[in-house]
Amino acid sequence: MASNVPITKADASRVWRGSKETKDAVHALIDAGWEVVQQGKHYRAWCPCKVERANTSVSCTPQNDGNLARRLMGVKDKCPRRHQLIH
């Protein structure tokens, strides 16, 4: 996979195959129009509004699958109305 090229849902299924909740959250981000791109060993999700601060990192090996999935869903739900809350 080339850097800065959005991944597909099939790519996400392969990357997060051992983390079902995170995989489902990444699929939800992609369905909502977010772009998930590989940046070196890590991934970053960018909101469809293209606001510079509206992005979040996505670990490919989360320590806690459920916590990462909840964080990603929370970030997705805050976009595009309240970018200042996204960290």
Secondary structure, 3 states (H helix, E strand, C coil): CCCCCECCHHHHHHHCCCCHHHHHHHHHHHHCCCEEEEECCEEEEECCCCCCCCEEEECCCCCCHHHHHHHHHHHHHHCCCCHHHCC
